[in-house]
Amino acid sequence: GESGGTVMVDHRDFEGRDVQALLDWLATQPEAQLDGPGDPRAGMHGASYAGGIELVTAAFEPRIDAIAPSISWHSLLTALYREDLAKAGWGAVLTGAGAATATLLGVIAPGGIQTGTVDPHILSAFVSGATTGRFSAEDKAWFADRGPAQAVGRIRVPTLLIQGTPDTLFTPSEAMRNYELLERAGVPLKMIWFCGGHGACLTGTGDPDHIDARVIAWFDRHLRGLAVATGPEFEWIDEGGRWHPIARYP
């Protein structure tokens, strides 16, 4: 809420334009390495909603050079409306938290009051999902038009996918679908499954620095051009907190 505006759930024409504005600003900073006029050497790493906009924007913005989206999704329909049944619990959490922070954080924004809001489709989908378990055809179409989905197949930059095994909002199947499309596109690719995300890890988490080290290595290699190892193409953690490296995701 601190920047105002309406939450559009990672649409290329809204949040995607926000990323483009950030890249424009970054290109003017004296410490930025430029690949060309107005083109900064840029990577993106973030979790959940931030991971979603990485996948969306990298599909059409050539100034993004590498991404590492964490606990993100492929389709909001398979994530929030799996098998045509609304995830009412997550709907309540996301809608309630989003509406509250849009207002409260906007009130204390550094630049003065800039309260935001959420698109009406989010509210109507929450109400119908909580009361009937279903989304209207209009709301389904609205959510289908947001987030990565088939745009992932147009990404041409190195991508590190990080997903949580106990995640009940964006399950590993969301990353599996993104991986499939990216592999088909032939981009440098890696996937990690860890114990965490939108869900409680009730087993071993392993080395707490493992993920950060892999992300840094990914950007060292694909942004800085250093000859560093990024690990196997697929890594997953078992219930004992042990990491398993696999040369290629099966």
N, C-alpha and C positions, 0 to 999 in steps of 0.2 A: 503493500500500500504506500510505501514511502515515495514512489514516483507517480502516483496517481494512475489514471487510465482504467481500462476495463480488461479483466482477465479473459483471454480468448483461447486458452488452453493450447498454447504453442502453435499458432497459425502462422504460416509463412508471411502473410501480409500484415501481421500485427507484431507479435513477438519477434518474428524473423526480421522485420524492419528495425526493431530495437537493436538487434545484434549488428545489423549493417551500420547503424549510427555509432555503435561502440567501436566498430572497426574504423570508421571514418575518423573518430576522435583519436584512436590509438595511432593512426598513421601520422598524426601531427605531433606526437610526443618525441622529444629529442632522443630518448633512449631506445626507441623502436627501431628494429632492423627492418628495412624495406626491401621487398622483392621487386618493387616498381613504384611509380608515383601513386600515392594513395593506397598502396598495398602492403600492409605490415605483415611480417612473419608472425602468424598467429595460430595458437592451439586453444582448444576449449576442454575443460574438465569440470564436471559438476554432477550433482546427484538428483535423481527424480525428475522434477519439472525442468531443472537446468540441463539434465541429460537429454530430455526430449527435444529441447530447442537446439542442441548441438546437432542431433540427427536431422532435424528439419532444415536448419540453415546450411549445413554442409552439403546438402543435396542441390543447392542452387547458388551458393555464394563461393566463388572460386578463391577468395582471399583467405579462407580457412584452410590451414595446411595439415592439421592433424586433430583428432578428437579422442576423448576417453570418457564416454558417457557411462555413468554409474546408476544402477537400479532404475533404469528407464524402461520404456515400453515400445511396442511395435504399433498396436492399434488400441485406441481407447475402447473400442467395442469388445475386443477379446479381453481387455484388462478390467473394464468396469461393468461389462454387460455380457459376461461369458455364458455361452449356450442360451442366449436370450433371457438371461435372468440377472437382474440388477444386484450388485454387491451393496446392499443397503447400508451395512455397517460402515464400509469405507466411504460410501456416498455421504453419510452423515458427518463423518470426521472431516473429509475434504471440503465439503460445502460450508460446514460450520467454522472451520479454521480459516478458510479463505475469506469468507464474508467478514469475520471479526478482524483479521489482520489488515484487510483492505481499508477498514475504517480506523482502527486504533493506531496502526503504524503511520497512516496518512496524517493523523492529527499531530504527531510529533516529528514529522518529516523535517530534515535539516533546512530545506528551502521554504518552509512554511507549510500550512495545511494543504495537503494534496490527496484527499481521500479518494480511494479507488472503488471499484465495484466488480462484480462478476457478471458475465453475460446471462441474460434471463434463461437461456437454454439450460444452464447449469442448475438453476433453481428448479425449473419445471421438471427436469430429469430426476432430481433428488426427490421431489414430492411424489411423482408417479412411481419411481422406483421403490420408495419406502412404503407406499400404500398398496400398490398392485404388483410390484416386482418386475414391472415392464417399463420400457421407454416408449414414447410416442414415435411414430415414423419420422416426424420432423426432427425430434431430438436425436434419434439415431443417425440421421443424415448429417446433422450438425457435428456430432462427435466423430463420425467417420471422416470428416473433412479436416480434422485437427490431428496434430502429431505426426510421427514419422511415416507409418504405413508403407505404401509402395514407393514413396520418395526415397527410401533407404537404398533402393536399387540404383539410384543415380549418384550416390556418393562415390567419389573417386580419390579420397584421401585416406591415409592410414587410420584405422579405427580400432580402439581397444574397448571391448564391451565388458562391463563388470556387473554381475547380477548376484542377488542373494538367494541362497537355496531355500530359506524359510519364508521368503517374501510372499505374502498373500494378496498384495495389491498388484504388483508387476512381477508375476511369477517367472521362473527361468524360461518358460516357453516363449515369452516375449523376446528375450535375447536370442533364443534359438532361431526364431523367424528372421530377426534382423541379421544374424550371422549367415543364414542361408542366402539372403539377398546380396550381402556384401561379398561372400565367397564367390558367388556367381559373377560379380563385377570384377573380381580379381584384384582387389585392393589389399595392401598389407594389413593383416587381420590377426587379432588375438582375442580370446575370451577367458574370463576368470569367473568362477563361481565361489563365493565366500559365504560364511555363515553370518547373515545380517540382512539389512535392508528394511523394507516395510513389514517387519515381523520380528518376533523374539527368537534369538539364537539360544537354544536350550542345551547345546552341546559345545564342543571345543571350537574356539575361534582362531587358534594358532597364533603366529607371530602378528602382533598388532600393526607392525610397520610393513608387512608384506605388500599390501595393496599400494600404499604410497610409493614404495620403492619401485614397483612395476610401472606406475604412472609416470614417475620421474624419468625412468629409463626410456619409456616410450617416447616422451618428448625430447629427451637428450638425443635420441637417434633420429626421429622424424622431423624435429624442428631445428635442432642445433647441428645435425649432421655428424654426430659423434659415432665412432665405431664401438657402440656398447651393445651388450646382449640384452634382449627384451624377454628372454625366457621362452618356454615352449608355446606353441600356438593355443593350447588349452590347458588350464590349471583348475583343479577343483579340490575342495577341502572335505575331508570325511568327518564323521561325528566325534572322532578323537582329536580333531584339530590338526591332522596331518595333511600336508599338501601333496597332491598327486600331479606330476607333470606328464602331459601327453603330447606327443609331437604334433598331432593333428586331431581336431574335434571329429569324432566318428559320425 
